[in-house]
Amino acid sequence: MKFNWFRKKSSESTQEDESLKDLYSHFPDYSALTPEDEDKFDDLLTELFIDYFGRVSTLRRHEVLASWNFDFPKAILEWVVSQADTDIATAQMVYWRMKPESVRDCEVEEDLPIVETVEQRIGQGFYQDNGWAYDPRNDFGNNAVKNNTDNTPEDFYPAELLKTRTGKHIDGIQTNDAIPEELYPAYARLVKALGLEDYYLD
């Protein structure tokens, strides 16, 4: 399946993007891989994104996650919500877009650590607060709180998860197949090495 999400690009990240384009045009080197290694794709994509998110600013992390493809390996999001430098609005956004009620009802094993980590840490001052906006009752017109409970939400969710955060609105960024453009050279190299072009590249 191919994904093409196009969002507004933030000028605040432009300099950072340019510095990473050169890095990921050369690194990492997947030349030793063959199509026989196809079953390693999820693990290698996870490693690539964790390396990337560990290098970029928390702003860039939020911009990319605002345009996220939730079919990507969930271990990436588990890493994100486990980082103290992740912004509280980022963690809150990821949480509600995970559809936590469905995760619990269906006991989705790979998703549970993500929602449980945010629930446990969001009220403990664990995450950074850069003053970014996020409203779980109006996430691009979607009322995530209403969609995730038939009862009184205060009985089920920590207050910080229900909070409407006012401040600077951070848009998602322009991506190529849901991959930020500075990371795309390495992503394309990985896909081609595994012979998966027909599934993941235009």
N, C-alpha and C positions, 0 to 999 in steps of 0.2 A: 504494500500500500504506500502511496506517495502522499506527502503532506506539503502543502504550500501555504504558509501563513505569512501575510505581509502586514506589518504594522509600522507606525511612525518611528523614525530613527531619532534618538536623542543626541543633540550636539555635544552634550557634556561627556559622552563616552567616545567621541571621535578619535581623540589622541590615543586613548587606550586601545581602541580597535586597530589602529594603524600599527602600533607596536607589536600586537599579537599576530597580525597577518604574516609578518616575516617569520615569527617563531613557528607557527603551525603550517607554514608552507614547507618546512623542512622536518618538523618533529611532530609525532613520532614516526619512525620508519617501519612500515609494515611489509617490507619487501620479502621477508622470510615466510609470510603467510601464503597459503594456497586455498582454493575452494574447498579442500578437505577440512579446513579449519572453520567452516561455516558455523559450527555449534559454539564457537568462541565469541560470536559477534556481540551478544549482550554484555558479556564481561568486559570486552575491549571497549565498547562504547561507554560503559560505565566508567572505566578507568580514564578514558579521554575526557569525559565531561567533568569528573572530579578534579583532574589536573587543571582543566580550564577554569572551573569555578574557584579553585584555590589560588589562581593567579589574578583574577579580575577583582574589581572593586565590588563592594556590596550593592552599589547602584547598578552596575552592569549585571550582576547576578539577578537582581530583581527584574530588570528589563527583559532578560532572557526568559525567566520563569513566567513573566506575564504573557508570553507567547508560547508557552510550553506545550509539548506533545505528550500527553499523559499515557501514551502507548510505549514510551521509552522505558527502559528498565527502572523499576521503582527504587532500586538501591541508590540511584542518583539523588532522588528526593530525600531518601532517608539520611544521606550524608548532609544535604543542605540543612535540614531542620535540626541536625545534631551540632551545628556550628554556632558558637556564641557570637560570631560577627555577622550572622544572618540578621536582617532587619525584622522586627516584630511584624510589620505589615506584610513582608514576604512570607513569613511562617503562617500568618493568618490566611493569606490568599491561597497558599498551597493547601492548607488544611481544608478549606471550604470547597475548593475545586476538586478535592479528592472524593467528595460526596461521602462524608464520614458515616452517615446513617446506613448507607448501603454497604460500606466496608464492614460495619459491625454486624448488620443483619445477615450478610452473606459470609461473614468470617473470612474475608479475603486475606490470606496469610501474608502475602508480600506487602499489602497496604497497611495492615494494622500497626506495624512499628512506627510508621510515619504519623498517623493520626494520634497515636498514644504518646509519642514523644512531644508533639506540639501541645497536647492537652496537659501534660505534666510540667512543661517548662515555661509556657507562655505567661503564667501568673507568678513566676519566681524571679523575674528580672533577668532571665537568662539571655534574651535576645537584645540586640542593639535597637535603639529607637532614634531614627534619623528624621522623624517628623513627616513621614510619607503617608499619604491618604490611602485608606482602604475601607470600603463599606460592604460588609457581608450581605446586607439587605439590598444592595444595588451594585452588583458586580456585572457591569455591562448589561444592566437591566434584569439580571437574575437575582432573585431573593433566595440566597443559599440557605439562610436560616430557616425560612418557611418551608423550603423544599426538603429540609433534612430533619424535621420533627413535626409530628401531629399534635404535640402537647406544648406545655410551657417551656420554651427553650432554656430559661434560667434554671430549670430543674435538671437539665442534662449537660449543659455546656459551661465551662468556666467563663466568668464575666469578661475576661480579656478577649476571648474568642468572639463574643457577641458585640464588642465595642466598635462603634463607628469612628475610624481614625480620620481626623481632619488634617490637612496640611498639603504638601505638594503632591500632585497626582503624577505618578510615573507611568508613562505609556510603555507598552511592549515595543519591541524593535522589529525592523525588517529582517526577515530570515530567508534562508534558502532551504526548502524542505525541512523547515522547523529548526535548522541549525544556524547559529549566528555566523555571519559571513567571515569573520576572522578565524573561525574554527573549521569552516567548510573544507579547506584544502586537505586537512588531515582526515576528516570524516570521509570525503570522497575517496581518498587513498585507501582507507580501511575497507570501504564497501567494494571497491574494485579488486582489491587483493583477495577478497573472499568470494568474488564472482557473483555479487548480489546487485549489480547495477540495475537489472530489470525491475527490482523491487523497491529500491531506495533512491535511485538517481533519475533525473529527467533524461 
